[in-house]
Amino acid sequence: MPSIPRLERLDNGAHQLIAADLPFMMRPAELNNSSFSHSIYMEEAYPRLVANNVNTILGGVSWEQIEPREGEFDFEELDRVILGAKRWGVKVVILWFGAFKNGKFSVTLKIERSVENEKTSTRWRPRCDQD
């Protein structure tokens, strides 16, 4: 089984990305925010990406996609998208909800939970860089 991707330092001091135990030159494309959440859309996109020599995609995954209801987790659609990428020979970098996006920390959301009248509620608000 291949090892996990890693950076190796070369004799000249440069670094080389190693994936599947081979040097790998990433030719990436970043998807629109919700594109990666729909396998049907991605099945149409993979041929265009590959035709344009893209071998790696950066796609966002939102928390509500994975946990549509509190305590219920659903990875089926994400699994279909990842398996589609694998069929087309495209590597996937997942931008998990709450990570940095477009170099700005301010697009993440802060989760505030409260209990009122024996019910738990969740409120989402933009997180400022100062929070």
FENGI-V900391 format. One record per pair of residues at least 12 apart in sequence whose C-alpha atoms are under 8 Angstrom apart, sorted by the first residue. I is the first residue (numbers start at 0). J is the second residue. D is the distance in whole Angstrom. If there is no record, write none. Layout:
I	J	D
I	J	D
//
This chain:
1	19	5
1	20	6
2	18	8
2	19	6
2	20	6
3	18	7
3	19	7
4	16	7
4	17	5
4	18	4
4	19	7
4	20	8
5	17	5
5	18	7
25	54	7
25	55	6
26	52	7
26	53	5
26	54	5
26	55	6
27	53	6
27	54	6
27	55	4
27	56	5
27	57	7
28	53	6
28	55	6
28	56	5
28	57	6
29	56	6
29	57	5
29	58	6
30	56	7
30	57	6
30	58	5
30	59	8
31	58	8
32	58	7
32	59	6
33	59	7
33	60	8
34	58	7
34	59	8
35	58	5
35	59	6
35	60	7
35	77	8
35	80	7
36	59	8
36	60	7
36	64	7
36	76	7
36	77	7
36	80	7
37	76	7
37	77	8
37	80	7
38	76	6
38	77	8
38	79	6
38	80	5
38	83	8
41	80	7
41	83	8
42	80	8
42	83	7
45	83	8
45	84	7
45	87	7
46	87	8
49	87	8
49	89	8
53	89	8
54	88	7
54	89	5
54	90	6
55	89	5
55	90	4
55	91	6
55	92	7
56	89	7
56	90	6
56	91	5
56	92	6
57	91	6
57	92	5
57	93	6
57	94	7
58	91	7
58	92	6
58	93	5
58	94	6
59	93	6
59	94	4
59	95	6
59	96	7
60	93	7
60	94	6
60	95	5
60	96	6
61	95	7
61	96	5
62	95	8
62	96	6
104	126	8
104	127	8
104	128	6
105	125	7
105	126	6
105	127	5
105	128	6
106	125	7
106	126	7
107	125	6
107	126	6
108	123	6
108	124	6
108	125	5
108	126	5
109	123	6
109	124	6
109	125	6
109	126	5
110	122	6
110	123	5
110	124	7
111	123	6
111	124	8
//
